[in-house]
Amino acid sequence: MEGTHRPHILIVSDDLELSQFLRDGLTIAGFWTSVVASALQTLELFRLRTFDIVVIDALLEGLGFEELVQRLRGAGEDLNQARTDIPVLVIAESEAEVAADHARKMGADYVVYAPIEIDDFALRLYGIVRAWREAHPDRPWADSVARKRHSESQ
């Protein structure tokens, strides 16, 4: 990735084992990671900051991944009011659990099916972030925005 930038990934899962696996593995692979356990926490978090990519567990309780992705993308609202346009990836057990075309229709960009090998998954995430950055060269990195807001508030 560019210079000193490390992509900041938001992991959304109420499955403690999955979220720890992803957090630990992706941190070692060079990502900044944040973990939340609910769709409502995610929506509130996007009021405060942004990320470089979001990974959502397909079995998320509560609102569920479909409603969360639709709300992140601004579905049913003014599309200019979407909370984010960054890449959204859904993790599912199988195609039977979440069909890739259905997830994309809901607003997700990618679907990954278990089992997940963390090294391969990290490479895929880096590729997704790199492609998004190339398509949006004028957009700041998530942590650049957070650092700027922090320095402005002091």
C-alpha positions as CSV (number, residue, x, y, z in Angstrom):
1,M,0.0,0.0,0.0
2,E,1.0,3.6,-0.3
3,G,3.8,4.8,1.9
4,T,2.9,4.6,5.6
5,H,-0.8,4.0,5.1
6,R,-2.3,0.9,6.5
7,P,-5.9,0.1,5.5
8,H,-8.4,0.4,8.3
9,I,-10.9,-2.5,8.2
10,L,-14.1,-2.6,10.1
11,I,-15.2,-6.1,11.1
12,V,-18.9,-6.5,11.9
13,S,-19.7,-9.8,13.6
14,D,-21.4,-10.9,16.8
15,D,-19.6,-14.2,16.5
16,L,-16.7,-13.8,19.0
17,E,-14.6,-16.6,17.5
18,L,-14.9,-15.2,13.9
19,S,-14.2,-11.6,15.0
20,Q,-11.1,-12.5,17.0
21,F,-9.8,-14.7,14.2
22,L,-10.2,-11.9,11.7
23,R,-9.0,-9.1,14.0
24,D,-5.8,-11.1,15.0
25,G,-5.0,-12.4,11.6
26,L,-5.6,-9.1,9.7
27,T,-3.7,-7.1,12.3
28,I,-0.7,-9.4,11.7
29,A,-1.2,-9.0,8.0
30,G,-0.8,-5.2,8.3
31,F,-4.4,-3.8,8.6
32,W,-5.7,-1.5,11.3
33,T,-8.7,-3.3,12.6
34,S,-11.8,-2.3,14.5
35,V,-14.5,-4.7,15.6
36,V,-18.2,-4.1,16.4
37,A,-20.8,-6.7,17.2
38,S,-24.0,-5.2,15.8
39,A,-25.5,-3.4,12.9
40,L,-26.7,-0.5,15.1
41,Q,-23.2,0.0,16.4
42,T,-21.9,0.0,12.9
43,L,-24.4,2.7,11.7
44,E,-23.6,4.9,14.7
45,L,-19.8,4.4,14.1
46,F,-20.2,5.7,10.5
47,R,-21.6,8.9,11.9
48,L,-18.3,9.5,13.6
49,R,-15.7,8.1,11.2
50,T,-15.0,6.1,8.1
51,F,-12.9,3.0,7.1
52,D,-11.1,1.7,4.1
53,I,-13.2,-1.5,3.8
54,V,-16.0,-3.2,5.8
55,V,-16.3,-7.0,6.4
56,I,-19.7,-8.2,7.6
57,D,-20.7,-11.6,8.9
58,A,-23.7,-12.9,7.0
59,L,-25.1,-14.3,10.2
60,L,-25.2,-11.0,12.0
61,E,-28.1,-10.9,14.5
62,G,-30.5,-8.0,14.9
63,L,-30.9,-6.0,11.7
64,G,-28.8,-8.5,9.8
65,F,-26.3,-8.0,7.1
66,E,-28.9,-7.2,4.4
67,E,-30.5,-4.3,6.3
68,L,-27.1,-3.1,7.4
69,V,-25.6,-3.0,3.9
70,Q,-28.8,-1.3,2.6
71,R,-28.5,1.4,5.3
72,L,-24.8,1.9,4.7
73,R,-25.5,2.4,1.0
74,G,-28.5,4.7,1.6
75,A,-31.1,2.4,0.1
76,G,-34.6,3.9,0.5
77,E,-33.0,7.3,1.3
78,D,-31.6,10.0,-0.8
79,L,-28.6,8.2,-2.5
80,N,-26.5,11.3,-1.9
81,Q,-26.9,10.6,1.8
82,A,-25.3,7.1,1.8
83,R,-23.1,6.6,4.8
84,T,-20.4,5.1,2.8
85,D,-19.3,4.0,-0.7
86,I,-16.2,2.1,0.5
87,P,-16.0,-1.6,-0.4
88,V,-18.3,-3.9,1.6
89,L,-17.5,-7.6,1.8
90,V,-19.8,-10.3,3.3
91,I,-18.5,-13.5,4.8
92,A,-20.8,-16.5,4.6
93,E,-20.7,-20.2,5.2
94,S,-21.9,-21.2,1.7
95,E,-23.7,-20.1,-1.4
96,A,-26.8,-21.6,0.1
97,E,-26.6,-19.2,3.0
98,V,-26.0,-16.1,0.9
99,A,-26.0,-16.1,-2.9
100,A,-23.4,-13.7,-4.3
101,D,-25.9,-12.1,-6.7
102,H,-28.3,-11.5,-3.8
103,A,-25.6,-9.9,-1.6
104,R,-24.6,-7.6,-4.5
105,K,-28.3,-6.7,-5.0
106,M,-28.4,-5.7,-1.3
107,G,-25.4,-3.4,-1.9
108,A,-22.4,-5.6,-0.9
109,D,-19.5,-5.6,-3.3
110,Y,-18.0,-9.0,-2.6
111,V,-18.9,-12.3,-0.9
112,V,-16.3,-14.7,0.6
113,Y,-17.3,-18.2,1.6
114,A,-15.8,-20.3,4.4
115,P,-13.3,-21.7,5.1
116,I,-11.1,-18.7,5.2
117,E,-7.4,-18.8,5.0
118,I,-6.2,-15.6,6.6
119,D,-3.2,-15.1,4.3
120,D,-5.3,-15.5,1.1
121,F,-8.1,-13.3,2.6
122,A,-5.7,-10.5,3.5
123,L,-4.3,-10.5,0.0
124,R,-7.8,-10.3,-1.4
125,L,-8.6,-7.4,0.9
126,Y,-5.4,-5.6,-0.1
127,G,-6.4,-6.1,-3.7
128,I,-9.9,-4.7,-3.1
129,V,-8.6,-1.7,-1.2
130,R,-5.9,-1.0,-3.9
131,A,-8.5,-1.1,-6.7
132,W,-10.9,1.2,-4.8
133,R,-8.0,3.6,-4.1
134,E,-7.0,3.6,-7.8
135,A,-10.7,4.4,-8.7
136,H,-10.8,7.2,-6.0
137,P,-7.3,8.8,-5.9
138,D,-8.6,12.0,-4.4
139,R,-10.1,10.3,-1.4
140,P,-8.1,10.4,1.9
141,W,-7.3,7.2,3.8
142,A,-9.7,6.5,6.7
143,D,-7.0,7.1,9.3
144,S,-5.9,10.3,7.5
145,V,-9.4,11.7,8.0
146,A,-9.4,10.6,11.7
147,R,-6.0,12.2,12.3
148,K,-7.1,15.4,10.6
149,R,-10.3,15.6,12.7
150,H,-8.3,15.0,15.9
151,S,-5.7,17.7,15.1
152,E,-8.5,20.2,14.3
153,S,-10.3,19.6,17.6
154,Q,-7.1,20.4,19.6
